[in-house]
Amino acid sequence: MATPEKSSRPVLKRRKRRWGWLVLALLLVGGGGTYAWFERPWEAKANLVAAETVTAGPVSQVLAVNGRIAARTSVTVRAAVSSQAVLIGAAEGDEVSAGQVLVELDTALVQAQWQQAKAALEAQQVKQSQAAATAERTRALGDNTTRSSLQDAELALAAAANETARLQAALDQVEQQRAQYTITAPISGVVLSRGVDQGQLVDPQTQLFVVADTSDLVVETDVDELYSSRVTSGLKALLKPVGATVAQHGTVVFAAPTVDASTGGRAIKIAFDDKVSLPVGLTVNANVIVEEVPDALSIPRGAIVTEGTQSHVLVIENGIATTRQIDFDDWPAERVIVTSGLKAGDVVILDPSAVEAGDMAAAE
């Protein structure tokens, strides 16, 4: 009885192995069929690409530039004469009033010239008085004097009067020169810089002070000549000084009539709509709103392919990547306004290098 039991065990093991292989084969066949049913490898597949459906909406064309705070009115103070500074009346950062003394120059030389001119005038005035007295006496003699004597007296008086007038003008001129040795503030404002010290010899080229009216500040910047024709006075802007968290409203108040040939930039000034208190020279990020289009079609710039003078995008039409010629308003921004070639509802492929025209494509 023991022998038949031992001989049946290998048969059972062989049967189990066969069932295992059969189950594995069924699983493989079922998995392959499921894969084939869903994936259909014999059919061509569409390329999944990033795409955007074109829609109409409001678009703003904004020109972003960096500028600096400046006073709208700023005056550089220089001397009209050469002399030594003997008194300094203001320091950097001081508030000064129009007419306030900033610098007193040494007047020793001009004072001597004034004394000479004054003495010469006074001496001439005495001579004129004498000539007037002589002419009066000659007239009083009447018929008891010769006609030539009267004429000589009158001519001498006229000559004396002319000389007096000349010397008076010379004295006035020296007095005007003497006034130039006292240098005053041309406007009320704040001293931005001082370039003179007591005892320093100055001349008309020396920059003594820069005085600015800091109650009226603007942002000075320039725009590239490519876009300069689009920037005009009256455009609105958003101004964000460095360190500020909220932008402030501003208006372009000046656009230079010329482009700087050395830099290729057109200077502009933007005023704050509300009064601000900021240090001159502070950097400001300015976004000038050049145009606002209420109903525009816009797409990312990266979706456009430009070859020569033609530009196109790839759109998905009936599952196929198709070339579409477009025109657009070129502007330094991530998105541009398409003026022709697209309509609302078109599906634009965002990365035109991902597929080629004619390939099957579908939006991710």
ZALONU-361061 format. One line per field, with one value per residue (C-alpha): x, y, z; residue number from 1. Coordinates in nm, 2 decimals, always signed. Layout:
residues N
c1: c(X;...)
c2: c(Y;...)
c3: c(Z;...)
n: c(NUM;...)
END
This chain:
residues 364
c1: c(+0.00;+0.29;+0.43;+0.12;+0.10;+0.46;+0.41;+0.11;+0.29;+0.49;+0.17;+0.00;+0.30;+0.30;-0.07;-0.03;+0.25;+0.04;-0.25;-0.01;+0.13;-0.23;-0.34;-0.03;-0.10;-0.46;-0.34;-0.09;-0.35;-0.61;-0.36;-0.25;-0.61;-0.70;-0.39;-0.48;-0.84;-0.76;-0.43;-0.49;-0.12;-0.20;-0.37;-0.18;-0.18;-0.21;+0.07;-0.03;+0.08;+0.03;-0.23;-0.45;-0.80;-0.80;-1.05;-1.13;-1.08;-0.93;-0.56;-0.33;+0.00;+0.24;+0.59;+0.81;+1.10;+1.32;+1.37;+1.48;+1.32;+1.40;+1.27;+1.08;+1.26;+1.63;+1.89;+2.27;+2.42;+2.74;+2.94;+2.95;+3.30;+3.62;+3.71;+3.76;+3.47;+3.47;+3.13;+2.92;+2.55;+2.40;+2.49;+2.37;+2.02;+1.93;+1.61;+1.66;+1.44;+1.46;+1.71;+1.88;+2.26;+2.45;+2.80;+2.99;+3.29;+3.59;+3.50;+3.84;+3.92;+3.58;+3.54;+3.86;+3.72;+3.39;+3.58;+3.77;+3.46;+3.28;+3.56;+3.59;+3.22;+3.22;+3.52;+3.34;+3.02;+3.23;+3.36;+3.01;+2.89;+3.17;+3.09;+2.72;+2.81;+3.04;+2.76;+2.51;+2.74;+2.80;+2.43;+2.38;+2.62;+2.38;+2.50;+2.82;+2.98;+3.06;+2.86;+3.17;+3.22;+2.86;+2.90;+3.22;+3.05;+2.75;+2.98;+3.19;+2.87;+2.75;+3.08;+3.09;+2.74;+2.83;+3.14;+2.93;+2.68;+2.97;+3.12;+2.78;+2.73;+3.08;+2.99;+2.66;+2.85;+3.09;+2.80;+2.64;+2.96;+2.99;+2.64;+2.76;+3.00;+2.70;+2.54;+2.18;+1.94;+1.74;+1.45;+1.31;+1.39;+1.64;+2.02;+2.09;+2.46;+2.73;+3.06;+3.23;+3.41;+3.51;+3.85;+3.81;+3.89;+3.59;+3.52;+3.22;+3.28;+3.26;+2.93;+2.86;+2.52;+2.23;+1.90;+1.57;+1.21;+1.14;+0.77;+0.71;+0.88;+0.88;+1.03;+1.29;+1.36;+1.39;+1.23;+1.39;+1.35;+1.17;+0.87;+0.93;+0.67;+0.40;+0.48;+0.32;+0.23;-0.09;-0.04;-0.12;+0.14;+0.19;+0.49;+0.65;+0.95;+1.20;+1.10;+0.73;+0.47;+0.19;+0.22;+0.10;-0.07;+0.12;+0.09;+0.35;+0.41;+0.70;+0.83;+1.14;+1.10;+1.42;+1.59;+1.94;+2.16;+2.42;+2.18;+1.89;+1.65;+1.38;+1.37;+1.03;+0.91;+0.63;+0.46;+0.29;-0.09;-0.07;+0.21;+0.49;+0.79;+1.08;+1.46;+1.59;+1.77;+1.56;+1.49;+1.13;+0.98;+0.74;+0.48;+0.35;+0.01;+0.05;-0.29;-0.58;-0.78;-1.12;-1.18;-0.85;-0.72;-0.39;-0.15;+0.19;+0.48;+0.65;+0.37;+0.47;+0.72;+0.87;+1.05;+1.17;+0.87;+0.61;+0.48;+0.27;+0.14;+0.03;-0.34;-0.52;-0.78;-0.97;-0.69;-0.41;-0.14;-0.20;+0.00;-0.19;-0.04;-0.10;-0.03;+0.03;+0.12;+0.48;+0.53;+0.78;+0.56;+0.50;+0.16;+0.09;-0.22;-0.31;-0.46;-0.54;-0.53;-0.70;-1.05;-1.20;-1.22;-0.90;-0.67;-0.31;-0.02;+0.20;+0.53;+0.55;+0.87;+0.68;+0.51;+0.53;+0.26;+0.05;+0.11;-0.18;-0.21;-0.44;-0.44;-0.31)
c2: c(+0.00;+0.24;+0.21;+0.35;+0.65;+0.75;+0.72;+0.96;+1.26;+1.35;+1.33;+1.58;+1.82;+1.81;+1.89;+2.19;+2.32;+2.29;+2.49;+2.76;+2.81;+2.81;+3.08;+3.29;+3.25;+3.36;+3.67;+3.77;+3.72;+3.92;+4.20;+4.23;+4.24;+4.51;+4.72;+4.67;+4.76;+5.09;+5.19;+5.06;+5.07;+5.01;+5.36;+5.69;+5.90;+6.27;+6.47;+6.62;+6.98;+7.29;+7.51;+7.81;+7.90;+8.25;+8.48;+8.85;+9.07;+9.39;+9.43;+9.71;+9.79;+9.90;+10.03;+9.94;+10.16;+10.26;+10.63;+10.84;+11.11;+11.46;+11.81;+11.97;+12.30;+12.27;+12.55;+12.53;+12.84;+12.98;+13.30;+13.57;+13.68;+13.53;+13.59;+13.42;+13.29;+13.46;+13.35;+13.04;+13.09;+12.74;+12.37;+12.07;+11.98;+12.33;+12.49;+12.83;+13.11;+13.31;+13.59;+13.43;+13.49;+13.17;+13.30;+13.62;+13.68;+13.90;+14.25;+14.42;+14.48;+14.58;+14.80;+14.99;+15.03;+15.16;+15.42;+15.54;+15.56;+15.75;+15.99;+16.06;+16.13;+16.36;+16.56;+16.59;+16.70;+16.99;+17.08;+17.07;+17.30;+17.54;+17.52;+17.59;+17.89;+18.03;+17.98;+18.15;+18.46;+18.48;+18.48;+18.74;+18.98;+18.99;+19.24;+19.31;+18.98;+18.85;+18.58;+18.35;+18.38;+18.27;+17.98;+17.87;+17.87;+17.68;+17.42;+17.38;+17.32;+17.06;+16.88;+16.88;+16.74;+16.46;+16.37;+16.36;+16.12;+15.90;+15.88;+15.81;+15.52;+15.39;+15.41;+15.23;+14.96;+14.90;+14.89;+14.62;+14.43;+14.47;+14.32;+14.01;+13.94;+13.85;+13.53;+13.46;+13.17;+13.21;+13.01;+12.88;+12.51;+12.27;+12.27;+11.94;+11.99;+12.24;+12.27;+12.56;+12.60;+12.91;+13.05;+12.87;+13.06;+13.04;+13.14;+13.14;+12.76;+12.66;+12.49;+12.65;+12.51;+12.31;+12.43;+12.24;+12.29;+11.94;+12.02;+11.93;+11.60;+11.41;+11.09;+11.14;+10.85;+10.78;+10.53;+10.34;+10.51;+10.20;+10.29;+10.67;+10.77;+10.60;+10.80;+11.15;+11.39;+11.30;+10.93;+10.77;+10.57;+10.36;+10.46;+10.24;+10.38;+10.13;+10.01;+10.09;+9.82;+10.01;+10.18;+10.54;+10.71;+10.95;+11.14;+11.20;+11.58;+11.60;+11.42;+11.55;+11.67;+11.49;+11.15;+11.15;+11.03;+10.90;+10.68;+10.62;+10.73;+10.99;+11.17;+11.19;+11.32;+11.17;+11.37;+11.21;+11.28;+11.32;+11.50;+11.28;+11.33;+11.13;+11.18;+11.31;+11.04;+10.75;+10.47;+10.44;+10.16;+10.32;+10.15;+10.38;+10.28;+10.35;+10.20;+10.02;+9.80;+9.69;+9.39;+9.25;+8.90;+8.84;+8.54;+8.47;+8.60;+8.26;+8.11;+8.32;+8.22;+8.50;+8.43;+8.73;+8.96;+8.70;+8.57;+8.27;+8.04;+7.68;+7.62;+7.29;+7.24;+6.91;+6.75;+6.87;+7.13;+7.39;+7.70;+8.03;+8.36;+8.65;+9.02;+9.15;+9.47;+9.42;+9.54;+9.46;+9.23;+8.86;+8.89;+9.07;+9.18;+8.99;+9.23;+8.97;+8.60;+8.47;+8.47;+8.39;+8.02;+7.92;+7.69;+7.81;+7.58;+7.76;+7.59;+7.57;+7.37;+7.08;+6.97;+7.03;+7.16;+6.86;+6.65;+6.52;+6.74;+6.77;+7.01;+6.87)
c3: c(+0.00;+0.07;-0.28;-0.48;-0.24;-0.32;-0.69;-0.70;-0.56;-0.87;-1.08;-0.85;-0.87;-1.25;-1.26;-1.03;-1.25;-1.56;-1.40;-1.29;-1.64;-1.77;-1.53;-1.61;-1.99;-1.94;-1.74;-2.01;-2.28;-2.09;-2.01;-2.37;-2.48;-2.24;-2.34;-2.71;-2.64;-2.48;-2.63;-2.99;-3.08;-3.45;-3.46;-3.50;-3.18;-3.14;-2.98;-2.65;-2.65;-2.43;-2.59;-2.52;-2.65;-2.78;-2.61;-2.64;-2.34;-2.20;-2.26;-2.15;-2.33;-2.06;-2.10;-1.80;-1.73;-1.43;-1.34;-1.05;-0.84;-0.93;-0.85;-1.13;-1.06;-0.99;-1.02;-1.02;-0.86;-0.99;-0.94;-1.21;-1.10;-0.97;-0.61;-0.27;-0.07;+0.27;+0.40;+0.34;+0.43;+0.38;+0.40;+0.21;+0.32;+0.44;+0.34;+0.19;+0.08;-0.24;-0.19;+0.11;+0.10;+0.01;-0.05;+0.02;-0.19;-0.11;-0.24;-0.17;-0.53;-0.65;-0.34;-0.44;-0.79;-0.65;-0.44;-0.74;-0.95;-0.67;-0.62;-0.99;-1.01;-0.72;-0.87;-1.20;-1.03;-0.88;-1.23;-1.37;-1.10;-1.18;-1.55;-1.47;-1.27;-1.54;-1.80;-1.57;-1.52;-1.90;-1.97;-1.70;-1.88;-2.17;-2.43;-2.23;-2.34;-2.68;-2.85;-2.87;-2.49;-2.43;-2.67;-2.51;-2.16;-2.29;-2.46;-2.14;-1.94;-2.19;-2.19;-1.81;-1.79;-2.04;-1.84;-1.52;-1.69;-1.81;-1.47;-1.31;-1.55;-1.46;-1.09;-1.15;-1.34;-1.05;-0.81;-1.02;-1.02;-0.64;-0.60;-0.79;-0.50;-0.29;-0.42;-0.31;-0.36;-0.69;-0.56;-0.23;-0.18;-0.04;-0.09;-0.27;-0.29;-0.19;-0.39;-0.21;+0.12;+0.31;+0.17;-0.16;-0.48;-0.71;-1.07;-1.31;-1.38;-1.02;-0.91;-0.58;-0.49;-0.64;-0.50;-0.58;-0.50;-0.34;-0.29;-0.66;-0.75;-1.08;-1.21;-1.48;-1.72;-2.09;-2.33;-2.61;-2.95;-3.07;-2.86;-2.81;-3.07;-2.86;-2.54;-2.52;-2.24;-2.06;-2.05;-1.71;-1.52;-1.21;-1.00;-0.74;-0.55;-0.43;-0.09;-0.14;-0.14;-0.32;-0.65;-0.69;-0.98;-1.21;-1.54;-1.81;-1.80;-2.04;-2.35;-2.51;-2.87;-2.97;-2.92;-2.77;-3.05;-2.80;-2.60;-2.84;-2.56;-2.54;-2.21;-2.03;-1.69;-1.49;-1.21;-0.91;-0.91;-0.53;-0.33;-0.21;+0.01;-0.13;-0.15;-0.48;-0.67;-0.54;-0.80;-0.92;-1.12;-1.37;-1.58;-1.84;-1.97;-2.35;-2.46;-2.32;-2.56;-2.41;-2.65;-2.79;-2.88;-2.71;-2.71;-2.55;-2.75;-2.73;-2.95;-3.25;-3.51;-3.72;-4.04;-4.24;-4.26;-4.20;-3.86;-3.79;-3.51;-3.50;-3.43;-3.37;-3.64;-3.65;-3.45;-3.69;-3.62;-3.88;-3.97;-3.94;-4.07;-3.83;-3.78;-3.43;-3.25;-3.14;-2.79;-2.52;-2.31;-2.25;-2.43;-2.76;-2.93;-3.25;-3.51;-3.78;-3.85;-3.54;-3.40;-3.06;-3.00;-3.20;-3.01;-3.03;-2.96;-2.70;-2.80;-3.18;-3.16;-2.99;-3.32;-3.69;-3.92;-4.03;-3.72;-3.52;-3.20;-2.90;-2.61;-2.29)
n: c(1;2;3;4;5;6;7;8;9;10;11;12;13;14;15;16;17;18;19;20;21;22;23;24;25;26;27;28;29;30;31;32;33;34;35;36;37;38;39;40;41;42;43;44;45;46;47;48;49;50;51;52;53;54;55;56;57;58;59;60;61;62;63;64;65;66;67;68;69;70;71;72;73;74;75;76;77;78;79;80;81;82;83;84;85;86;87;88;89;90;91;92;93;94;95;96;97;98;99;100;101;102;103;104;105;106;107;108;109;110;111;112;113;114;115;116;117;118;119;120;121;122;123;124;125;126;127;128;129;130;131;132;133;134;135;136;137;138;139;140;141;142;143;144;145;146;147;148;149;150;151;152;153;154;155;156;157;158;159;160;161;162;163;164;165;166;167;168;169;170;171;172;173;174;175;176;177;178;179;180;181;182;183;184;185;186;187;188;189;190;191;192;193;194;195;196;197;198;199;200;201;202;203;204;205;206;207;208;209;210;211;212;213;214;215;216;217;218;219;220;221;222;223;224;225;226;227;228;229;230;231;232;233;234;235;236;237;238;239;240;241;242;243;244;245;246;247;248;249;250;251;252;253;254;255;256;257;258;259;260;261;262;263;264;265;266;267;268;269;270;271;272;273;274;275;276;277;278;279;280;281;282;283;284;285;286;287;288;289;290;291;292;293;294;295;296;297;298;299;300;301;302;303;304;305;306;307;308;309;310;311;312;313;314;315;316;317;318;319;320;321;322;323;324;325;326;327;328;329;330;331;332;333;334;335;336;337;338;339;340;341;342;343;344;345;346;347;348;349;350;351;352;353;354;355;356;357;358;359;360;361;362;363;364)
END
